[in-house]
Amino acid sequence: MRLSLALQHRSSALVANYRHLQLRAATATGAAIKADAYGLGVKDVAKLLLDAGCRDFFVSTWWEAAELDFLPPGTLVVLHGFGSEDEVQPGVRPVLVTPQQVARWKASTFADEPCDVMVDTGMNRLGLGTKELGCLEGLSIHTLHSHLACADDDDALNRMQLERFLAVQQVVRAGRYSLANSAGIYLGSEFAFDLVRPGLALYGGIPRAEARGEIRQVTTPTARILQMRSVPAGESVGYNATFVAPRDMRVAVINIGYADGYRRAFSSIGSARADDQTLPVIGRVSMDLVTLDATDAPQLAEGDWVELSFDLEEAAAQTGISQYELLTGLGRRFQRSWI
Ligand SMILES: *Cc1c(COP(=O)(O)O)cnc(C)c1O
């Protein structure tokens, strides 16, 4: 089968981002690899980070954990915990997130096995409330977690959550304590505790301004030219005729669209590159097609590859779509390759 739409991942950038976060946090550094490692491909990411020394991996569900049986025992953790229909896999720990899950764990055959626990310190999403900690008595807690709501902002809640987590640390015994996601790593060493849990920044996202110039882009969508066409001045291009050619133009039509996660919000805003030339997106992004202004790249022809500009911070600013959604939205038609 002919390759025609590809995501090119740079393994050197993934590993460099891991090392940078590890240095910055100066503590054990895990990896959030839920949602197919934010769309990059979970098996490859887990193997590369395992080789880089990572020993703490986080997925959301047991279903996601099932395909990671090559990870060493004790290195994989399921963030959604121990639901009534969940089957625990040997060597994988749940993060117990409610008093009900704690009770279920205690009543199960795993009661004496190590587990993780999530405490809510102010996000009011998953986790035991700070007044519900009594039920943890008797558990063998491997790692006690909490999660920051506003780490990507300078919000007073960051310090409040830190103080509440320090108070929890005084009353709940655990092997390790962990609070910070990618953005939290940049809040300072007090937030690092015994383990940090980055996701976004591993994959090239910029969670806070401090990460600019430090975190490298990991993935680049590439597509091929299906057609080169001439568009005379005054003619329109694409759905709803939103773009009208101001002069005679050469237009490259490429085989990517919003069905691939190249969102409609890139219409007339995004760009691609070929041979060091920038090719602006003109008109609407269609489901499977995008039109580029290739007037200044006369060498381009049908079958040539172009790289879509996918600097996550810039793309998020241009489109108003979060870096997380841009990454996890990348579709299933790409062939993923590591270079
Ligand atoms: C997803 C997730 C992370 C990683 O967050 P990023 O912002 O992508 O770094 C960390 N901790 C928990 C509990 C998560 O659910």
The ligand as a Tripos MOL2 file, in Angstrom:
@<TRIPOS>MOLECULE
LIG
   15    15     1     0     0
SMALL
NO_CHARGES

@<TRIPOS>ATOM
      1 C1         -3.3510   13.4600   32.1590 C.3       1 LIG1
      2 C2         -2.8000   13.5710   33.5200 C.ar      1 LIG1
      3 C3         -1.5160   14.0700   33.7390 C.ar      1 LIG1
      4 C4         -0.6820   14.6740   32.6500 C.3       1 LIG1
      5 O1         -1.1010   16.0190   32.4280 O.3       1 LIG1
      6 P1         -0.3820   16.9860   31.3810 P.3       1 LIG1
      7 O2         -1.0520   18.2850   31.5940 O.co2     1 LIG1
      8 O3         -0.6550   16.4300   30.0220 O.co2     1 LIG1
      9 O4          1.0560   16.9960   31.7050 O.co2     1 LIG1
     10 C5         -1.0270   14.0340   35.0290 C.ar      1 LIG1
     11 N1         -1.7700   13.5630   36.0700 N.ar      1 LIG1
     12 C6         -3.0230   13.0960   35.8900 C.ar      1 LIG1
     13 C7         -3.7940   12.6040   37.0650 C.3       1 LIG1
     14 C8         -3.5930   13.1110   34.6180 C.ar      1 LIG1
     15 O5         -4.8450   12.6780   34.4480 O.3       1 LIG1
@<TRIPOS>BOND
     1     1     2 1
     2     2     3 ar
     3     2    14 ar
     4     3     4 1
     5     3    10 ar
     6     4     5 1
     7     5     6 1
     8     6     7 2
     9     6     8 1
    10     6     9 1
    11    10    11 ar
    12    11    12 ar
    13    12    13 1
    14    12    14 ar
    15    14    15 1
@<TRIPOS>SUBSTRUCTURE
     1 LIG1         1 GROUP 0 **** ****
